[in-house]
Structure formats: C-alpha cells, structure tokens
Amino acid sequence: MELRFYNVRDAGEREKSLKDVENEFKVKDTKCRRVVTIMGGDGSLGTTIKALRKSEIIDDAMHHGKLFFIVLPYGTGNDGA
C-alpha cells in the first residue's frame, strides 16, 4: 500500500495529484482500484472532485467503480462532507 498526500488548495499540487491518479489508471490493469481520502470540509470535497472530473480517464474510472472516496470531515460547515 502506498500513501500520497496533496494539498488541493495549491494549483500545482492539484495538477500533480491529477497526473498521478491518471497515470495509475492508464495501466490496463482491470483489478486496479484506488481510494482518495479527502480531509476537509465542503470546499475541499468540491475542489477535489471537480479537479478529478476534469480528466476523462479518471471520470471513466469513477463510473466503472475503480475510484472511491472517503471523506474525513474537518471543516467549519461540513454540510456536504
């Protein structure tokens, strides 16, 4: 198991995380499953999912049950998180 940490509020980190996740799904491994853990509030949740959905590769993985999310509420409002 490998853990990677990114700060999605930083544009450079967002792009790096997007490329890293894309590269994982470019491999034609039908058993490939990934979990993205989001620690934050509604803004972090929305920002992360919005950034990941920009990629057709990642969007396809989400629709085929290869990418999952875990949300750890750590914000002020947390209505969605």
Legacy VTK file of the C-alpha trace (Angstrom):
# vtk DataFile Version 3.0
C-alpha trace
ASCII
DATASET POLYDATA
POINTS 81 float
0.000 0.000 0.000
1.276 3.420 -0.928
0.081 6.707 0.540
0.437 10.080 -1.156
-0.546 13.433 0.286
-1.520 16.545 -1.690
-2.768 19.996 -0.794
-5.617 20.579 -3.266
-5.775 24.274 -2.438
-2.458 24.725 -4.219
-2.899 24.712 -8.023
0.449 22.988 -8.592
-0.386 20.246 -6.107
-3.826 19.800 -7.711
-2.265 19.277 -11.138
0.346 16.884 -9.758
-2.300 14.820 -7.982
-4.413 14.716 -11.136
-1.491 13.460 -13.227
-0.531 10.874 -10.611
-4.045 9.438 -10.445
-4.362 9.495 -14.257
-1.119 7.559 -14.594
-2.423 4.901 -12.217
-5.454 4.303 -14.436
-3.570 4.387 -17.744
-2.245 0.948 -16.888
-4.586 -1.670 -18.339
-4.997 -3.454 -15.000
-8.647 -4.444 -14.687
-8.209 -5.032 -10.947
-6.798 -1.560 -10.306
-8.766 0.169 -7.528
-7.835 3.407 -5.802
-9.208 5.270 -2.804
-8.951 9.035 -2.475
-9.293 10.296 1.093
-10.367 13.894 1.416
-9.754 15.597 4.743
-11.569 18.894 4.891
-14.953 20.465 4.566
-17.347 21.094 1.733
-14.844 23.254 -0.166
-12.126 20.595 -0.094
-14.596 17.922 -1.153
-15.929 20.007 -4.037
-12.485 21.163 -5.171
-11.077 17.641 -5.190
-13.945 16.039 -7.084
-14.135 18.944 -9.549
-10.402 18.660 -10.257
-10.552 14.881 -10.730
-13.579 15.025 -13.031
-11.651 17.211 -15.489
-9.858 14.085 -16.648
-11.694 11.657 -18.942
-9.502 8.821 -17.645
-10.407 9.499 -14.013
-14.062 10.205 -14.796
-14.252 6.822 -16.553
-12.624 5.120 -13.551
-15.207 6.673 -11.211
-18.081 5.483 -13.413
-16.667 1.943 -13.525
-16.174 1.605 -9.765
-12.386 1.819 -9.839
-12.057 5.023 -7.836
-13.613 5.552 -4.422
-13.722 8.453 -1.975
-13.529 8.619 1.786
-14.367 11.945 3.379
-12.968 12.887 6.789
-14.968 15.993 7.796
-12.533 18.604 9.085
-14.040 21.959 8.222
-16.350 24.564 9.660
-19.671 23.836 7.931
-19.417 20.274 6.627
-22.974 20.248 5.262
-21.887 18.031 2.351
-18.823 16.493 3.932
LINES 1 82
81 0 1 2 3 4 5 6 7 8 9 10 11 12 13 14 15 16 17 18 19 20 21 22 23 24 25 26 27 28 29 30 31 32 33 34 35 36 37 38 39 40 41 42 43 44 45 46 47 48 49 50 51 52 53 54 55 56 57 58 59 60 61 62 63 64 65 66 67 68 69 70 71 72 73 74 75 76 77 78 79 80
